[in-house]
Amino acid sequence: MSTFIDSVRIILCSGNGGDGAVSFRRKRYYISGPPDGGNGGSGGHVEIYVDESKESLSHLITKRKLSAQNGENGLRGGKDGRNGMSLLLPVPLGTVIRDAQTGSCVCKFLNKDDRKRLLKGGRGGKGNIHFKSSRNRSPRFSQSGMEGECWELIFDYFLQADIALVGLSNSGKSTLLRFLTTAHPAITDYPYSTDYPARGHLVHEWHSFSVVEFPAFSMKGTGFAFFQKYQNHLNGISCIYYVCDVTKIEFSLQTLQYLLVNWREKVCGIIVMALQRNIRSTPNIPSSDKMPVFWIRNEKDVSVILGQITQQMMTCLQKV
């Protein structure tokens, strides 16, 4: 995923119905035949469904207006026009659609099987074969097709995940995500290398959980701007783990207070990355049952400690 787009403004239009045909049966030695104009085809609908392979709205950012196919006009010989193809629009799980004018919520896609028809295609017009009567045996008119609907909408995407990793820059979030899941986030020695949330899947025994690493944040500067942009996504997270570096433990605990103000109920623990070998003494961090502290001190013990963290994550998810 090259970019992370969580909001797009787009115009959706359903297809117009085709016009009915005006024609009469004409064959050799059959000069004045009855009307045989067919009906116009119906316009295509606009349907939206959940696609779990989509991780953002980046596939919609380049499209300002999307329209379904129009129905074809009726044909002679009593043949109806072809119906227009419907517009099938995939969205990621957690998408909320709002009206661009009023801001009211139109629909939410919070389940993997959600599917909704937003706009109905225009109905096709009737051909002159339907207007034949005892008084008018040769109708020279038909019915026009109905126009489709257009709606300007705003698509907002909110991350839906079980576990979130939050912390300062260079605190070891990407390293921890690589240890826990099969994801391969970029690990660099310069700050703010994660520009958008990175997702991975944690498999433990017969269970599978989704883990998201959020961009680094701080109380000021670039980090706070990154985190402020994505902090609304924390509402769709079940458990939050705060990752901090042992060399920056004092400043990390100060920024943790900002996280506890709004999401205290979701914060399930603190993970201290202490993989450096030149640490003389480790600070004392108070731990409790509601917010345990996990230490990663040695690379050899990573698998054992990660097993404890995984077990704790599963316990927190069962409580939620």
C-alpha positions in Angstrom: 0.0 0.0 0.0 1.8 3.1 -1.3 -0.6 5.7 0.2 -3.2 5.8 2.9 -6.4 7.7 2.0 -9.2 7.8 4.6 -11.5 10.3 3.1 -12.7 11.0 -0.5 -15.5 13.1 -2.0 -17.1 11.6 -5.0 -20.2 11.9 -7.2 -22.1 8.7 -8.0 -24.7 8.5 -10.8 -26.9 5.6 -11.8 -27.6 4.9 -15.4 -30.3 6.5 -17.5 -33.1 4.3 -18.9 -33.2 3.8 -22.7 -36.0 5.3 -24.9 -38.7 3.2 -26.4 -38.6 2.6 -30.1 -41.1 3.8 -32.7 -41.2 1.3 -35.5 -43.7 -0.8 -37.6 -43.5 -4.2 -39.0 -42.3 -4.1 -42.5 -41.7 -7.1 -44.8 -42.1 -8.0 -48.4 -45.7 -7.8 -49.5 -46.5 -6.6 -46.0 -46.5 -2.8 -46.4 -48.5 -1.5 -43.4 -47.9 -3.7 -40.5 -48.7 -3.2 -36.8 -46.3 -1.4 -34.4 -43.4 -3.4 -33.1 -41.2 -0.9 -31.2 -39.4 -2.5 -28.3 -38.9 -1.1 -24.8 -35.7 0.6 -23.7 -33.3 -1.0 -21.3 -33.1 -0.1 -17.6 -30.1 1.9 -16.4 -27.5 0.3 -14.2 -27.6 0.6 -10.4 -24.9 1.7 -8.0 -24.0 -0.9 -5.4 -21.4 -0.7 -2.7 -19.9 -3.8 -1.0 -17.1 -4.6 1.5 -13.9 -5.9 0.1 -11.5 -7.1 2.8 -8.5 -6.8 0.5 -8.9 -3.0 0.5 -7.0 -1.2 3.2 -7.8 2.4 2.3 -9.8 4.5 -0.2 -6.8 5.1 -2.4 -8.5 3.4 -5.4 -11.1 6.2 -5.4 -8.9 9.2 -5.0 -8.4 9.7 -8.7 -12.0 9.5 -9.6 -14.2 12.5 -9.2 -17.4 11.1 -10.8 -18.5 7.5 -11.3 -21.5 6.5 -13.4 -23.2 3.3 -14.1 -24.0 2.3 -17.7 -27.0 3.7 -19.5 -29.7 1.4 -20.8 -29.9 0.9 -24.6 -32.8 2.2 -26.7 -35.5 -0.2 -27.8 -35.2 -2.0 -31.2 -37.6 -2.8 -33.9 -39.2 -6.2 -34.1 -40.4 -6.0 -30.5 -36.9 -6.3 -29.1 -36.0 -4.6 -25.9 -32.8 -2.7 -25.4 -30.0 -4.1 -23.2 -30.0 -3.1 -19.6 -27.0 -1.1 -18.4 -24.3 -2.7 -16.3 -24.4 -1.8 -12.6 -21.5 0.0 -10.9 -20.1 -2.2 -8.2 -17.9 -0.2 -5.9 -15.7 -2.0 -3.3 -14.8 -0.3 0.0 -12.7 -1.4 2.9 -14.3 -2.6 6.1 -15.1 0.3 8.4 -16.3 2.8 5.7 -18.9 5.4 6.6 -20.7 7.2 3.8 -22.1 10.7 4.4 -24.1 13.2 2.4 -21.8 15.9 1.1 -24.5 18.6 1.5 -26.0 17.8 4.9 -23.3 15.7 6.5 -25.8 13.1 7.6 -24.8 9.5 7.7 -26.2 7.5 4.7 -24.9 4.0 5.6 -22.1 2.2 7.4 -20.1 -0.9 6.4 -19.0 -2.5 9.6 -19.5 -6.2 8.6 -17.6 -8.1 6.0 -20.9 -9.2 4.3 -22.4 -5.7 4.0 -23.8 -4.7 0.6 -26.1 -1.9 -0.2 -27.7 -0.4 -3.3 -27.3 3.3 -3.0 -28.8 4.5 -6.3 -31.4 2.8 -8.5 -31.1 3.0 -12.3 -33.6 4.8 -14.5 -36.5 2.7 -15.9 -36.5 2.1 -19.6 -39.3 3.7 -21.7 -42.0 1.7 -23.4 -42.1 1.3 -27.2 -45.0 2.1 -29.4 -46.1 -1.5 -29.3 -47.7 -0.8 -25.9 -49.7 2.2 -27.1 -51.7 0.3 -29.7 -55.5 0.5 -29.2 -58.7 0.2 -31.1 -58.8 3.9 -31.7 -55.1 4.3 -32.5 -53.8 1.3 -34.4 -50.6 3.0 -35.5 -49.1 5.0 -32.6 -46.2 7.1 -33.7 -44.9 7.9 -30.3 -43.1 6.1 -27.5 -42.1 6.7 -23.9 -38.7 8.2 -23.0 -36.5 6.5 -20.5 -36.2 7.9 -17.0 -33.0 9.6 -15.9 -30.8 8.1 -13.3 -30.0 9.5 -9.9 -26.9 11.5 -8.9 -25.6 11.9 -5.4 -22.5 13.7 -4.0 -21.1 11.6 -1.1 -18.2 11.6 1.3 -16.5 8.3 2.0 -14.8 8.2 5.4 -12.7 5.2 6.3 -12.0 4.2 9.9 -9.6 1.5 10.8 -11.1 -1.6 12.3 -8.5 -3.6 14.1 -8.0 -5.6 17.3 -4.7 -4.2 18.5 -3.0 -0.8 18.0 0.7 0.0 18.6 1.2 3.6 19.5 4.3 5.5 20.7 7.0 8.0 20.0 9.3 7.9 17.0 12.1 5.3 17.0 10.5 3.5 20.0 10.5 0.1 18.3 6.9 -0.1 17.0 7.9 -1.3 13.5 10.3 -3.8 15.0 7.6 -5.1 17.3 5.1 -5.3 14.5 7.6 -7.4 12.5 8.1 -9.7 15.4 4.4 -10.2 16.1 3.1 -10.5 12.6 4.1 -11.3 9.1 4.2 -7.7 8.1 7.4 -6.1 6.8 7.3 -2.4 7.8 10.2 -0.1 7.0 12.7 0.0 9.9 15.1 3.0 9.7 17.4 4.9 12.1 15.7 8.3 11.3 12.5 9.6 13.0 9.0 9.5 11.6 9.6 6.8 9.0 6.0 5.5 9.3 3.8 8.0 7.5 0.6 6.0 7.6 -0.8 3.1 9.6 0.8 -0.3 8.8 -1.3 -3.4 9.2 -0.4 -7.0 10.1 -2.1 -10.2 11.3 -1.2 -12.0 14.5 -1.8 -15.7 14.5 -1.9 -17.5 17.9 -3.1 -21.1 18.1 -6.4 -21.1 16.3 -7.1 -17.4 16.6 -6.1 -14.5 14.3 -6.0 -10.9 15.2 -5.3 -7.7 13.2 -2.5 -5.4 14.5 -2.0 -1.8 13.4 1.1 0.3 13.9 0.2 4.0 14.1 2.5 6.8 13.0 4.7 8.2 15.8 3.3 11.1 17.8 4.6 13.7 20.2 3.1 16.6 22.0 4.6 19.1 19.5 6.1 19.3 16.0 5.8 16.8 13.2 4.9 13.8 15.4 1.8 15.4 16.9 0.7 16.4 13.4 1.0 12.8 12.2 -0.8 11.4 15.2 -3.6 14.1 15.2 -4.4 13.1 11.6 -5.0 9.5 12.5 -6.2 9.7 16.0 -9.9 9.3 15.0 -9.0 5.8 13.8 -8.4 4.7 17.5 -12.2 4.6 18.0 -12.3 1.4 15.9 -9.5 -0.3 17.9 -10.2 -2.8 20.6 -6.9 -2.7 22.5 -4.1 -0.1 22.5 -0.5 -0.8 23.5 1.9 2.0 24.2 5.4 1.2 23.0 8.3 3.2 24.4 12.1 3.2 24.2 13.9 2.7 27.5 16.3 5.6 26.7 13.4 8.0 26.4 11.2 6.6 29.2 10.6 9.9 31.0 9.4 11.8 27.9 7.4 8.7 26.8 5.5 8.6 30.1 4.6 12.3 29.7 3.1 11.7 26.2 1.3 8.6 27.6 -0.8 10.9 29.8 -2.3 12.5 26.6 -3.3 9.1 25.4 -4.9 8.1 28.7 -7.1 11.2 28.7 -9.2 10.1 25.7 -8.6 6.4 25.5 -7.9 5.2 29.0 -10.4 2.2 28.8 -8.7 0.9 25.6 -5.1 1.2 26.8 -4.2 -2.4 27.9 -0.5 -2.2 28.6 3.0 -0.7 28.1 5.7 -2.4 26.1 9.2 -1.2 26.9 11.8 -1.8 24.2 15.2 -2.3 26.0 17.2 -4.0 23.3 20.2 -1.7 23.7 23.2 -3.4 25.5 24.7 -0.2 27.0 22.0 0.4 29.6 23.4 0.5 33.1 20.1 0.7 35.0 16.5 0.3 34.0 13.9 2.8 35.4 11.1 1.6 37.6 7.8 1.8 35.9 4.7 1.1 38.0 2.7 -1.8 36.8 -0.9 -2.9 37.6 -3.3 -5.6 36.5 -5.2 -3.2 34.3 -2.0 -1.8 32.7 0.9 -4.3 32.9 4.4 -3.4 31.7 6.2 -5.8 29.4 10.0 -5.5 29.0 12.0 -6.7 26.0 15.5 -6.6 27.3 17.4 -9.2 25.2 17.0 -10.4 21.7 17.2 -14.0 22.8 14.2 -13.6 25.1 12.1 -11.9 22.4 10.1 -15.0 21.5 9.3 -15.8 25.2 8.3 -12.2 26.0 6.2 -11.9 22.8 4.4 -15.1 23.9 3.4 -13.3 27.2 2.4 -10.2 25.3 0.3 -12.3 22.9 -1.5 -14.0 25.8 -2.2 -10.6 27.4 -3.6 -9.3 24.2 -5.9 -12.2 23.9 -7.1 -11.7 27.5 -7.8 -8.1 26.8 -9.7 -8.9 23.6 -11.9 -11.4 25.5 -12.8 -8.7 28.0 -13.7 -6.3 25.3 
